[in-house]
């Protein structure tokens, strides 16, 4: 390769590495074709077919689909789709540590452009979802639906794809494989409600109860093990916020918070909470309570601020017309001790009662915690004016600062107090004579008697 294409050994070595297990896995460590390498070699006289097969391999096995989804995440959030942001999301969502000078994603994108999956040569992306569906057999809606499944549900479906049964199978078999292979704990009690029903509603399985025996699970036409396995593997590696949450706009949030559907209200509230955290530059740590579990009335999320120091935020949203009361503040303060949070941010669509504010003030005066409020009228301002959030929170921070203002007595510690005493004694001794004799120019008080 060096003699044919390159003038320096280093560049030829990079090609060899790119072909190997650390790259696209076209050859093995002995530089012999892998299975995908053999397929591509057989298609060498049909460039279109070869590029299609290579793009499918990249999407399914070499993190290409992750990259495409990340770009769409950025687009939905109105963020620039430059390489720097793509790399940042790879780190945030998948814990991939990509060197700042690396051009791996650009190269991968260029290969996928050969199959018409995406354009190249500009940070403005034009993604052809129909081509992706043709190549890997799954569309964006299916991926979002799979991403919304709980971890246990994803693991059960992933185990089922691993088995790829020809007919009905006892539910305990994929359950056991999911627990063994993917480290989840799926309780048998209530498995129909927590696992089987959601997967049946999503259209991947049908199941029937057999009295005194394990439930029987049958896969549907929508279930395709070859398609589902790589997608579910991608999702299993991903951490953080569900994509449906990331991609909802403030306009849609406002509409869905008043929706008739409990599910829609729950998703809207989750989205609002996460968007507030992300606007503040916080990292998603996890849900404590999700909106769909509370009929869309409230949600708790924990988010971290990792900078020079570490701070943890506990964000609680209530989607009700009732005002926040002192008992709601007390509950969050109690939880903060377990979650080790420094800041409680409470989003109250119905406002905050005066008693709740007074209780929060008393807590902040005596504990190392800040309690901030966002009210319903503040939420209305976010539509088209996201800076209003920062303005609101700066005002709240000034309020907290005033409550926690230190007096001079708070600033003097024990050692400083002893130093002060010593300095006072020295000063008295130094000017003892003047104190005793007085100032000759000063009239005596005796003269006024």
N, C-alpha and C positions, 0 to 999 in steps of 0.2 A: 504493500500500500504506500509506503514511503517513497519507493522508487517510482511508482506510477503517478502518485498524486501530490506528494508533499516534498518540500525542500528541507524540512527539519524533522528529526525523529520524534520530538515532543508532540507535534500535531498528529502524526500517524498513531502514536500511542493513545491519544485521546479518542481516536476512532475505534481502536481496538477495545478500549474500556467501555465506550458507548454501546458497542455490540454485545458485550459480555453480561454476566450476571448482575453487575453493578449498574448496568445501563438498561438497554431494551431487551436483554435476555434472548437475543437472536442466536448467540453461540454460547457454549458452556466454557468452563475454565480451561479445557484443552483446545478451545477454538474450533470445536465441531458444532454443526448446526443442532439447535434444540428443535422441539416439535414445531414451534412457530417459525423458526428459521427455515426448516424444510419446506413448510407451506409457502413462505414468501419466495423461496428459491424456485419452487415449481411454477410460480406465477410471474417469473421474471420477464416473460415475453408479452405479458398483458399488464401494462403499467397501471391502468385504471383499477383492475381487480387487485393488483398487488398493493396499491396505496389504500384501497378500501379495507383490505384485510389488516394492514399495518395500523390504520386508524382505529379499527375495532380493538386490536390488541392494546393500543395505547389507552383507549377509553376504559377498557375493562380491567386491564392488568397493570398498567403503568401510571396510574393516578391521573389520567387525562380527564376523566369525568369529574373528579374532584376539582380540577382547575376550572372546568367549564362552569360548574355550579358556583364556585367562588366568584367568578366574573359576574354571574347573574345576581349573586348576593350583593356585590358592590354596586351594580347598576340599580338594583331595587332600592338601595339606601342613598342613591344620589352621590356616591363616592367615585372618584376617578379610578379607572381600570388600568392604572399604570403598573408596571412590574413590581415596584416597591410595595404597593398595596396588596397585590396578589400574593407576594411572598409573605407579607405580614399575616394575611388570612390563613395561609398554609400553616404558619406557626401557631396561630390562635386556635384554629379548628382541628388541626391534625397533629400538632406538636412536631411538625417537620422543620428542622433547622436548616434553612437554605442560606448559603453564603451570600452576602450582599452583592458580590461581584458576579454571582452565578447567572448564566443565561439559559439554564436547563429548560425553564418554562417557555421561553421564546422559541427554542429549538423544537420542543414538543408541539407547540402551537403551529409552527411552520410545517411539520410533518402532517398534522391533522388537516391543515389547509389544502394539502395535496388531494384529500378526499372530499373537499368541499364542506367540511364540518364547521370551519371558522376561517375568517380572513386572517391576514398576517401583515406585518410591516407598519402597523399603527397601533396606538393604545386605544383606539376606538374599535370595539369589538362588534362583529356582525356574525352571530351564531345561528347556524341553520339546524333547528331542532328536529326538523323532519329527517334530515340526513342522519342525525344521531339515532333517532328511533329506527331508521332503516338498518343501521349498522349493529345496534345492540339490542333492539327489540323492546325498548322501554322508553316512554315519553316523560316529559318533565313533571306532569301531574302525578304519574305513578311514583316517581322518585319522592316528590313532596309527601305523598300519602304514606309511603314506607318510612320516611323520616319522622312522621308524626307518631308512629307506633312506639309504644313503651319498650324499654330495653328487653324485658322478658318476652314480649310479643315478637320482637325482631329476632331474638335468639331462637325461639321456638320455630319460627318460619325458616330461619337459616339452617337449623338442624333438619327440617323437613326437606329443604332443597338439597342438603348433603345426602340424605337417604334417597330422595327422588323415587317414592314408592309407585308401583304399578297399579295398586288398588288400595282398598281401605287398610288403615294401619292403626293399631292401638295408640292412644294419645300418650301413654307412658313411655313409648319408645323415643319419639322426638324430644319429649321432656327430659329423659335421662341423658340423651346425647347433648342437648343444649346445656344442661348443668355440668356435664363432664368436659365438654369442649370449650364452652364460652364463659364458664365461671359464674353463671347466674343461679339463683335459688328460686325455683318455681314450685310453690306450694300446691299440693294436689287438691286441697280443699278450696273450693271456689274457682277452680281452673277454667270452668266453662265461662264464667262471667269475666274473668280477667284476661284470658288468652283466646279461647276458642270462639266466643261470640264476636270480639273485635276483628279477628282474622276472617271470620265468615262474612261479616258486614263489609269488609274490604274486598271480598270476592275471591280470596285465595284458597279457601277450604270450605267444605261442608262437613258437618259432624252429626252424629246421632248418639243418643244415650241408650246404653244397653243395661237393663236392670241387673245389678249385682256384678257387672263386668266393666272393664275399662271402656271409655268412650271410643268410638271409631271415627277416625279422621280420613276424609277423602279429598284429594286435591282437585281443583277445578281447571277449566280451560285457561283461565287467566294465570294460573300457576305454571311457571316455566323455570325449572331448576337452573338451566344454563344461563338464563337472563337474570334471575334473582340472586344467585350466589355472589357474583362480583359486586352488584349494587349493594347488597346487604353487608358485604365485607367492607366496602367503602364507608357505609353508615356506621358500622361498628367501630371504625377507627376515629370517627368524628366525635368531638366533644362540644358541649356548649348548647347554644340556642337553636331550637327547631327552625328550619328554613321558612316555614309558613309564617312564623313570628317575625323573622328578619325582614320579610318582603312585604309586609302590610304597611301602607302609607298612613299618615296622620288623618287624612280625609276618611279612609276606610275604617280606621279605628273609631272615630267619632260616630260613624254610622252604625258600626257593629256593636258598640257599647249599649245601644238601645234596641238591638235586634230581639226578635221573639225567641230565637234559638239560644238555648243555654250554651251550646257549644260555641256559637259565634261570639256571644258575650264573653265567654271565658278566654277565647283566643285573642279577642280585642284587648282585654285587660292585661293578659300576659305580654302582648306586643307593646302596649303603652309602657308597662313597667320596664321592659328590656330596653326600649328606645330611650327612655329617660336615662337609664344607666349608661348606655353607649354614648349618648350626647355628653355625658360627664366624663367620658374616657375610661369607664370602668370595665373590668373583665367579668364575664358571667362565671359564677361559682356553682350555682345550683338553685333548684326550686325548693322551697319549704312547703308552700301550698300553691297549687295551680288553679287557675280560674275555672277550668271545666269541672274540677272536683267540688267547687263551691257554688255551682249554678251561675257562674259568671259574676258573683257579688264581691269577691275579694281574691287577692293573690299576694303571695310573699315570694320574693326572690332575694338571693344573697349575691352580691357582686363585690369584687375586690379592686382596690387601687394599689397597683404595684409600681412604686416609683423609688425615690430615695428611701422612703419608709413604706411600711405596709399598713393600709387602712382597709377595714371591711365595712361595707354598707349593707344595711338591711332595709329593703324597699318594700313598703306595704301599700297596696292600692285597694280602695273600697269604691265599688261602683254602685252606690246606693244614694238615695235622696236624703237619708238621715245624716246628721252631723256626727263627727267623731266625738266620742265621749272619753272621759278619763280612764274608764276601764279598758278601752282599746289601747291607749298609750301604755297602761300598766302591763298589759299582756306582752306588748312588743319589748318593753324594758326587761321583763322577765326572760324573754327569749334571747335577748342580746347577750345575756350573761353566759348562756349555753353556746351561742354561735360566735361569741367573742367579737362582736361588732363594736365599732367606734362611733358609727353614725346611723341613726334611724331616720329614714326619709319616708314620710307618710303622705300619700296622695289621696285626698278626700274630695270626691266629686260633690258631696253634699255640704262641704265646709267643716269647720272645726268649732266646737262649743267653747265658751269662755272657760268653763271648768277644766276642759281638756288642756287648754293652753296654760292655765295656772298650774296644773299638775306637772306638765312637761317642764315648766320653768323651775319648779321645786326640785325635780329630779336632776336637771342640768346643773343646778347650783351646788349639788352635793355629790354628783357622780361624774366619772370621766366618760361622758357620752354627750353627743349632740343630737337634738331632735329637731328636724326640719319639716316644714309643711308646704304642700302644694295644694291649692284649692280649686274648686270647679271653674271659677272664672279665669284662673291662670291657664287651665287646660284649654279653654276656648281660644286663648291667644296663640296657642302653639300652631294652629292652622295657618301656615304661610309665614310664621314668625317664630322659628325655633330658638332664636336668641333670647326670647322672652323667658325661657327656662333658666338660663344662666343669670339673667337679671333678677328673677325671682329668688333664686337660691343665694345670690350674693346678698340680697336684703335679709334673707333668713340667717345667713352666716353672721352678718353684722349684729343681728338681734342676739344670737348665741354668744358672740364675743362680749357684748355689753353685760349679759347675765353672768359671764364667767370672768369679768374684769377683776384683776387682782388689786387689792389695796396694798399700801406700803407694809402693813403688818403681815400680809401674806407673802411678801417678797423677802423677808428677813428670816434666815434660818438660825439654828441654835448657835453655830459658830460665829455668824455675823453679829448676833446679839452680844456674845462675849466680847468680840472685837470692839463693838460700840461702847460697851462699859469701860473697857480699858482706855479707849480714846478720851472718854469723858473724864475719867480720873486724872489722866495725864494733863488734860486741858485745865482742870481745876487746880492742880498742883502748880502748873506753870504760871498761872495768874493769881495765885493765892495772896501775894502781897498787895496787889491792886484791889483785890476784893476786900481785904482787911482794912486798908488805909482809905479807900474810896478815892474819888476824883476831886482834887482841890477846887476845880472850876465849877463843880456842881454844888449848888446850895444845899445846906443840911435841911432835912425835914423839920428839925427842931425849931428852925426859925419861923415856921408857919404854925407853931403850936399856939 
